[in-house]
Structure formats: structure tokens, C-alpha cells
Amino acid sequence: MIDLIKQLCEAWGPSGYEHHVRALIKQHAEPYADSITTDPLGNLICRVGSDGKRVMVAAHMDEIGMIATFVEPKSGYLRFSPVGGLLANTLVGNRVRFEDGTLGVISVHDAMGANRSSLPELDSFYIDVSDGNGNGSVQAGSPAVFDRTVEQRGTRLIGKAMDDRIGCAVALETMKRLNKQTPNQVVFVFTVQEEVGLRGARAATFGVDPDVAIALDVTLTGDMARGEKMAVKLGGGAAIKLHDPGLVVPPAVRDWMIARAEADGIPYQRELLNGGTTDASAAQTARSGVPSGCI
């Protein structure tokens, strides 16, 4: 599964441009799905089984990135806007990659002056993609992602886009283990544009019309130095969501997930998140409402 995670995380796919990731996931899903379709928004929908309750399992394909908004004359430096939730304190020195393979490095004006000791605003940053003569192939409107490989450190992985290619990998592995044998209809939806407003999940849930929806996503941990105080730690087991700003998990769904984990001896944690949400937030309000949870 490490190789699958590596393939997925290293794939290029910012919000709205998930086509490379979708093709890769489709290739892995084809042996295990009864049918595979792509909806008009770009969600990849893989169906297993045809009887019983309809269970939707969602994981988003897109990753946080940026889009070039302006090419500065002569220097070739690119101004950019965020695609998703970029954090200014993580940007300086990061390498980024555009779809055509062009590499760039993020810097900030006056890096050794006022911006050295204070957190600059996003509009102070730029991407250097020039060849040294002010020439570059990237134009305004070109999206980019962080350029990082996945590295393994013991039982831990370091890399980009684990939000939410990890969820995609878990969904694919689940599909594989089902091996087309399920008493229910399980609809695996690999969604688009989660990082910019849960747009894919909203459309997909309306189309799938499930009886229950479960999102697979990542979360924060409380075991870091000066980290947020929360009852989740890295390596402590699956984090079963109870609450976040966009979702109050129905008690029946919460208890069902916990009971299932306990019955099968699966380590789990109770997750309450103070910021952010997942595709389950969009799924719950589709049509007349869908009981939704998240792991």
C-alpha cells in the first residue's frame, strides 16, 4: 500500500485540475468496481454491489495549490493566488511544479528586511520560474502544486497531498478487500474541489442519493509540541469524527462506526475538530438530508 500512497501523493492535481489523479485512481479501481463513471463536475464514481442500502464513501482527489495571476515584466517572477488554504508561514523556499513540469521556488520580497521577523501577507510572495534571463514558460492562469516526493521514516510517511490522497488510498484498498462481495451498494466517490468549498461532494451526493455517507479524510493531532489540545495522536488509530464546524455526526452514525471498530478490534480515537470540515459536511445537506460521518 506504500507504493500506492506514493503514486497518489506525488501525482499532480490541484482543485479543479484533478484529471491526472482521476486517471490513476480509475486504473487502480477497474479490477474491483462493478461500474465506473465520471460525473459532469469530474467526480469519479465507482460502484460495488447492486442490492441493499446505498452507502457512499467519499475521498477527495484535489490538493491545495496556487494559480499564477501575473507575470512581472523583465524578471519573470509570478504573482499568485491560493487554491485552497495556503498558510503563509509554510511557503518560503518551497519548490512548486506546474502541469507542464516547470519548476519554481517561492520567495518573498524584502526577505531580509521587514519580512524577516514578521509574517508577510500572501500578496508579498512570488514564484521564481525564470531561466536567469527573465524568461519562463508559465502564463497567468497556470496552476501549480508543491513539488515533493513521499519519504518513509520508520512507520511514518512525509510528503505532499496526503490531504486527501491518503483517503483515496484507503478507499481503493477497501474496494479491493470487498472484491465485489457486499450485501449493500457501496459507492466510492473520489471527489473534486473539496479544498475550495466541498463542491464535488455536494454534486456527487445529490446524484448518488445515498442512505448514508462516510467521508475519508485527514485530521490534526494533539501530540505535537505546543499542538492543539485534542484527543487524537499520530499512530493512535482511526479518528472517528464526532463534531467539527461543518458537521455534527448523528449519534446513530457515530455509534455505528464505534461499535464496528470495537467488534473488529480496530484501534480508534474520538475526533472533535475546532477548525475545518470535510466532504461529509456537504453530503449531509444533499436532497432532503443524508446521515453522514467521517473517519
PLY file of the C-alpha trace (Angstrom):
ply
format ascii 1.0
element vertex 295
property float x
property float y
property float z
element edge 294
property int vertex1
property int vertex2
end_header
0.00 0.00 0.00
3.01 2.30 0.49
3.64 2.24 -3.25
0.00 3.21 -3.92
0.21 6.09 -1.44
3.43 7.27 -3.08
1.85 7.22 -6.55
-1.23 9.11 -5.39
0.55 11.74 -3.28
3.14 12.53 -5.93
0.50 12.94 -8.66
-0.28 16.47 -9.83
-3.83 17.61 -9.06
-4.85 20.97 -7.56
-8.54 21.78 -7.10
-10.31 21.91 -10.44
-7.47 20.11 -12.22
-7.78 16.58 -10.84
-7.64 14.76 -14.20
-4.22 13.12 -13.65
-5.26 11.82 -10.23
-8.61 10.64 -11.57
-6.93 8.62 -14.33
-4.58 6.99 -11.82
-7.38 6.08 -9.41
-9.54 4.72 -12.22
-6.70 2.45 -13.30
-6.41 1.01 -9.78
-10.19 0.74 -9.28
-11.14 -1.01 -12.53
-10.49 -4.61 -11.34
-12.65 -4.15 -8.23
-15.60 -1.97 -9.28
-18.77 -3.18 -10.99
-19.07 0.14 -12.82
-17.08 3.37 -13.06
-18.41 6.71 -14.28
-17.35 10.34 -14.16
-20.00 12.98 -13.50
-20.08 16.39 -15.24
-18.13 18.07 -12.42
-15.34 15.48 -12.59
-16.12 13.23 -9.62
-15.07 9.61 -10.20
-17.88 7.27 -9.11
-17.09 3.58 -8.57
-19.99 1.29 -7.72
-19.75 -2.09 -5.99
-22.88 -4.21 -5.48
-26.46 -3.51 -6.51
-28.68 -4.57 -3.59
-29.46 -3.32 -0.11
-28.74 0.08 1.37
-26.68 2.56 -0.64
-23.53 3.58 1.24
-21.42 6.40 -0.18
-17.72 6.52 0.72
-16.08 9.80 -0.29
-12.43 10.84 -0.54
-11.28 13.97 -2.34
-8.71 13.89 -5.13
-7.68 17.54 -5.13
-4.80 19.12 -3.27
-4.03 22.64 -2.11
-2.02 24.66 -4.61
-1.76 28.06 -6.25
-2.51 29.75 -9.56
-0.36 32.32 -11.35
-2.14 35.67 -11.61
0.52 37.97 -13.06
3.95 37.72 -14.67
6.20 40.59 -13.63
7.89 42.21 -16.66
11.61 41.55 -17.17
12.09 39.44 -14.02
9.65 36.69 -15.00
8.54 36.40 -11.38
4.98 35.16 -10.91
2.43 36.59 -8.56
-0.11 34.01 -7.45
-3.34 33.40 -5.59
-4.04 30.43 -3.33
-6.09 27.46 -4.48
-7.33 26.23 -1.13
-5.94 27.09 2.28
-2.32 28.14 1.81
-0.51 29.11 5.01
1.96 31.97 4.62
4.31 30.61 7.28
4.95 27.43 5.25
5.70 28.96 1.85
9.19 30.48 1.68
11.72 28.25 -0.05
9.20 25.66 -1.17
9.54 24.28 -4.66
6.42 24.14 -6.84
5.61 22.36 -10.08
3.32 23.44 -12.91
1.44 20.96 -15.08
3.99 21.18 -17.91
6.77 20.24 -15.49
8.11 23.76 -14.98
9.63 24.13 -11.53
9.68 27.28 -9.43
10.70 28.40 -5.96
8.56 30.55 -3.68
10.20 33.62 -2.18
9.10 36.88 -0.63
10.09 40.47 -1.32
12.33 42.05 1.31
13.06 38.64 2.84
15.99 40.00 4.83
14.22 43.21 5.87
10.81 43.77 7.43
9.59 40.33 6.32
12.42 38.58 8.15
10.88 38.89 11.60
7.19 39.15 10.77
4.73 37.00 8.86
4.24 38.56 5.41
0.90 38.76 3.66
0.27 36.32 0.82
0.47 39.08 -1.77
4.13 39.63 -0.80
5.14 36.23 -2.15
6.18 35.36 -5.68
7.35 32.31 -7.62
10.66 32.43 -9.47
10.44 30.29 -12.61
12.84 32.28 -14.78
15.88 30.89 -16.55
18.10 33.66 -15.24
17.31 35.94 -18.15
13.74 36.72 -17.17
12.33 34.08 -19.50
9.76 31.50 -18.47
7.02 29.36 -20.00
4.35 29.90 -17.35
1.49 32.28 -18.09
-1.20 33.84 -15.92
-3.86 31.24 -15.17
-1.42 28.33 -14.79
-1.96 26.30 -11.59
0.83 24.69 -9.57
1.29 22.33 -6.63
4.10 21.77 -4.17
6.85 19.56 -5.57
7.75 16.88 -3.04
8.35 13.15 -3.08
7.00 10.79 -0.43
9.64 9.59 2.03
9.29 6.88 4.65
10.69 7.27 8.18
10.07 4.04 10.05
6.30 3.70 10.32
5.68 7.28 9.21
5.45 8.99 5.84
6.43 12.51 4.83
5.09 14.09 1.66
2.63 16.42 -0.02
-1.07 15.98 -0.77
-1.74 13.42 1.95
-4.85 15.54 2.34
-6.53 13.64 0.88
-4.68 11.08 -1.22
-4.44 9.01 1.97
-8.24 8.86 1.97
-8.18 7.87 -1.70
-5.72 5.06 -0.93
-7.89 3.79 1.92
-10.97 3.82 -0.34
-9.11 1.87 -3.04
-7.84 -0.68 -0.52
-11.38 -1.08 0.86
-12.72 -1.63 -2.64
-10.04 -4.26 -3.22
-10.87 -6.11 0.01
-14.59 -6.11 -0.77
-13.71 -7.89 -4.02
-17.22 -7.19 -5.35
-18.78 -9.10 -2.42
-21.13 -6.91 -0.39
-24.77 -7.18 0.76
-25.17 -3.45 0.16
-24.47 -0.99 -2.62
-21.16 0.69 -1.81
-20.49 3.74 -3.95
-16.92 5.02 -3.75
-16.80 8.66 -4.82
-13.46 10.31 -5.47
-14.46 13.94 -5.31
-13.15 17.15 -6.86
-12.76 20.67 -5.47
-13.02 19.83 -1.79
-10.32 22.32 -0.85
-12.24 25.22 -2.41
-15.68 24.60 -0.92
-16.72 20.91 -0.94
-18.15 21.43 -4.42
-17.63 17.93 -5.78
-19.20 16.18 -2.80
-22.26 18.40 -2.95
-22.96 17.48 -6.58
-22.00 13.81 -6.22
-24.18 13.18 -3.18
-27.18 14.63 -4.98
-26.55 12.26 -7.89
-25.74 9.13 -5.86
-28.63 9.71 -3.40
-27.14 7.50 -0.65
-28.79 6.22 2.52
-25.64 7.09 4.48
-22.37 8.83 3.60
-18.91 8.42 5.10
-16.03 10.75 4.23
-12.43 9.58 4.50
-10.06 12.44 5.26
-7.14 13.58 7.40
-7.11 15.49 10.67
-4.85 17.29 13.12
-3.10 15.66 16.07
-2.69 16.78 19.65
0.68 15.13 20.31
2.91 17.77 18.70
4.99 20.32 20.58
2.62 23.13 21.51
0.00 21.48 19.32
-3.74 21.96 19.53
-5.22 20.23 22.55
-7.23 17.37 21.13
-7.68 13.68 21.89
-6.05 12.43 18.69
-2.45 11.31 18.29
-0.44 10.11 15.32
-0.49 6.32 15.21
-3.32 6.06 17.72
-5.81 4.51 15.32
-8.60 5.68 13.06
-10.06 9.03 14.15
-13.84 8.73 14.21
-15.30 12.20 13.87
-17.86 13.36 16.40
-18.01 17.06 15.58
-16.44 19.84 13.54
-17.60 23.34 12.49
-19.45 21.92 9.49
-20.79 18.63 10.83
-22.42 17.24 13.93
-22.29 13.50 13.35
-25.70 11.91 14.07
-25.48 9.72 17.20
-26.70 6.68 15.24
-23.88 7.05 12.70
-21.30 7.77 15.41
-22.34 4.75 17.48
-22.42 2.52 14.40
-18.82 3.38 13.48
-17.57 2.96 17.05
-19.40 -0.36 17.52
-17.99 -1.66 14.26
-14.44 -0.71 15.26
-14.80 -2.34 18.68
-16.33 -5.50 17.26
-13.46 -5.93 14.80
-10.70 -4.89 17.21
-9.76 -1.80 15.20
-7.95 0.88 17.24
-9.87 4.15 17.10
-9.92 7.64 18.54
-12.70 10.18 19.05
-12.10 13.28 16.95
-13.51 16.74 17.64
-12.05 19.37 15.33
-12.23 23.09 16.10
-11.46 24.29 12.56
-12.15 22.96 9.09
-14.53 20.31 7.82
-14.83 17.54 5.22
-16.96 16.27 2.36
-19.35 14.86 4.96
-20.47 18.41 5.68
-21.69 18.80 2.10
-23.11 15.28 1.90
-25.37 15.74 4.93
-27.41 18.51 3.28
-27.97 16.84 -0.11
-31.58 16.40 -1.22
-33.67 16.02 1.96
-30.63 15.19 4.10
-28.17 12.29 4.36
-26.91 10.87 7.68
-23.16 11.44 7.39
-19.97 10.66 9.26
-16.24 10.84 8.76
-13.18 8.74 9.55
0 1
1 2
2 3
3 4
4 5
5 6
6 7
7 8
8 9
9 10
10 11
11 12
12 13
13 14
14 15
15 16
16 17
17 18
18 19
19 20
20 21
21 22
22 23
23 24
24 25
25 26
26 27
27 28
28 29
29 30
30 31
31 32
32 33
33 34
34 35
35 36
36 37
37 38
38 39
39 40
40 41
41 42
42 43
43 44
44 45
45 46
46 47
47 48
48 49
49 50
50 51
51 52
52 53
53 54
54 55
55 56
56 57
57 58
58 59
59 60
60 61
61 62
62 63
63 64
64 65
65 66
66 67
67 68
68 69
69 70
70 71
71 72
72 73
73 74
74 75
75 76
76 77
77 78
78 79
79 80
80 81
81 82
82 83
83 84
84 85
85 86
86 87
87 88
88 89
89 90
90 91
91 92
92 93
93 94
94 95
95 96
96 97
97 98
98 99
99 100
100 101
101 102
102 103
103 104
104 105
105 106
106 107
107 108
108 109
109 110
110 111
111 112
112 113
113 114
114 115
115 116
116 117
117 118
118 119
119 120
120 121
121 122
122 123
123 124
124 125
125 126
126 127
127 128
128 129
129 130
130 131
131 132
132 133
133 134
134 135
135 136
136 137
137 138
138 139
139 140
140 141
141 142
142 143
143 144
144 145
145 146
146 147
147 148
148 149
149 150
150 151
151 152
152 153
153 154
154 155
155 156
156 157
157 158
158 159
159 160
160 161
161 162
162 163
163 164
164 165
165 166
166 167
167 168
168 169
169 170
170 171
171 172
172 173
173 174
174 175
175 176
176 177
177 178
178 179
179 180
180 181
181 182
182 183
183 184
184 185
185 186
186 187
187 188
188 189
189 190
190 191
191 192
192 193
193 194
194 195
195 196
196 197
197 198
198 199
199 200
200 201
201 202
202 203
203 204
204 205
205 206
206 207
207 208
208 209
209 210
210 211
211 212
212 213
213 214
214 215
215 216
216 217
217 218
218 219
219 220
220 221
221 222
222 223
223 224
224 225
225 226
226 227
227 228
228 229
229 230
230 231
231 232
232 233
233 234
234 235
235 236
236 237
237 238
238 239
239 240
240 241
241 242
242 243
243 244
244 245
245 246
246 247
247 248
248 249
249 250
250 251
251 252
252 253
253 254
254 255
255 256
256 257
257 258
258 259
259 260
260 261
261 262
262 263
263 264
264 265
265 266
266 267
267 268
268 269
269 270
270 271
271 272
272 273
273 274
274 275
275 276
276 277
277 278
278 279
279 280
280 281
281 282
282 283
283 284
284 285
285 286
286 287
287 288
288 289
289 290
290 291
291 292
292 293
293 294
